[in-house]
Amino acid sequence: MSNLASLMTQAQASLMENVDARTKLAGSNRMEILLFSLGTNETFGINVFKVREVSKTPAITKSPHMPDGVEGLISLRGNVIPVVSLARVMHLADAPPGRGGSMMVTEYSKRTLGFLVHDVDRIIRVEWDKVRAPESVTGGMHAYITAITELDNGKLVSIVDVEQIMANTFGEALVGQIEKMGGDEEYNLFFVDDSAVARKKIAEVLEKLGVKHKHAQNGMEAWTRLSGMAAHAQQTGRSLRDEVNVILVDAEMPEMDGYVLTKNIKSDSRFNGIPVVMHSSLSSEANRSMGKAVGVDAYVAKFDAEALADTLRPLLLKSQRD
């Protein structure tokens, strides 16, 4: 475990501190995954940049009225954080009893959590185009898997949907009062996110704003649909901006990540004048710098409904004035 912790520390330090290297990683449609086990035959993965550290399972303080799957609380460098048993949350009946031997401390959407796992394996680098959406199987473990990839030995890796785990364990983030866009203009937005929870929340914000919207579930699907819309606008002699005022992209997505999608959009003159906003749970300064490097016009961290609305509103207004 100490060797793995050292490996993670080195990998994160080198990539977080070297923005150029990190940008090249994202721009080349690759990501790094931390592999782990929940004591079953399956291998699971999580984006390494959501993981702050790995340790042996610490002493956990039980607390009353905790949501199902939450083992209790720990104090980590002055902060009290909840600790979640992934095997329990994902309803893995064949997982061994006990809390597991390892804990991953994750940072996601401005929230820090401890994830208990059976064991942590290693970090691998994968091409996003080798990562695919899971088959549409509902219920059980499959509800918590956002993507699938394959190791060199043919073994499948299930990448966990942290958004879904958080929503099911702690409840979905509430979308409060959001002021509707003023005037009689029609606003249109295209967004892409591979998480069903995120798509639902984004749609709620847009509906409160009074913005019409279309969406895709991964970067490749988004690029195919956007390219088709651009080609149709070109053929009919219309401006694409009549159909799309703003494009909202997630960072991590199967088949094509948000950085490559943004590069494709920004290098295609048919999309001139249409701002791209990156909406990501990876909220570090390095990720913002990566977004800026590929040309995003704004960056907003998930999931803050007011921040998202406040980011989109001036861009939508500007699109109608230009």
Steps between C-alpha positions, in 0.01 A plus 500: 500500500782740576644441152163574343451812710845615391413425138180703523676789671767512230250466216269769633780738592671475164181544301335760718811715518580465130200652327654447156535127561147478635365691200674261263345208686148635461553638153609158380171348619661300781441472871648319796293255705568363847403132505349347813309196621192461715580140583308352207620377161442842343765769456390859557657832413480870584666800337825552690441875518194446716717320758697710747668213681487129584551351844420198710149507643517728807302490822150618415264668745145374479238772483123468533260561213760446229373412148517135398852411394668771708720328759558812709733798523874559520710804576749569223743785560241698692207424271220258585402291198249218449629156405299293252519125444489466121406133519196580715392800294529297179310206654770243430357192671811292421743750657681365808379624840686776678605846401784408269866576538539828314346846486509741207450864594315658210435862417204553277281803435652684797421206728750271672405138571674185612423192287568165665621232258640150536834575336665754268701374207676747270465800270453442127476739208220439250379655177157654534396343169560162666256594774137427416168554666365192678212304357167638616449262789307645793515415866766353727865580442438612140320814618832624641717439194554789261742335254689181412853452371722197442847414628770353276424156642138528392359561850224760513519802729178662625545873560282612788249784464589713800214740427247218520655364821485843664144565383371164622685522832464866597218614272510707184612859508198728509439754228367805679351823374655606169393816322361441153671660201324826420363624168329322213813351346531126458814343646635162397770297672662166418650304791681170539555293814538126549335505844122462514494692829693791349279509189190517716638786711626697200159467334332631818723808499436567131126461538497749788701739281250450218767367263422237239750217494625188326750256643734208437632232734868491400754706311488300178121513484515873567751562222297291255181689580666843502673429168167394353334819622785709355478322164124552486534870582762535227281323244196714579696826510417562864730593785569219745466762774128511424484144626773495769592799714725324753658153527547347846746209526603257772872426534497122551299303247523164322629487140602869490573723797387859533844641425523331160138590428578864579810493277286361216240774547754781527693386192186488282403839358134397481486544879656847503336723759341216698649491851594170664457461877668211682297357788712262699534333838878531459525849641874539562697791355680256270170393345397861448833563331445198278160630399646840421775337293249331270290815468205476739336837558400428861547228760249417773536229766224244559249519644399850599174591329534873568861508379400316182211739437718805573766372258255426219280810526747765372623270222144438381422873511818583311416244233179686423673838483786397271 
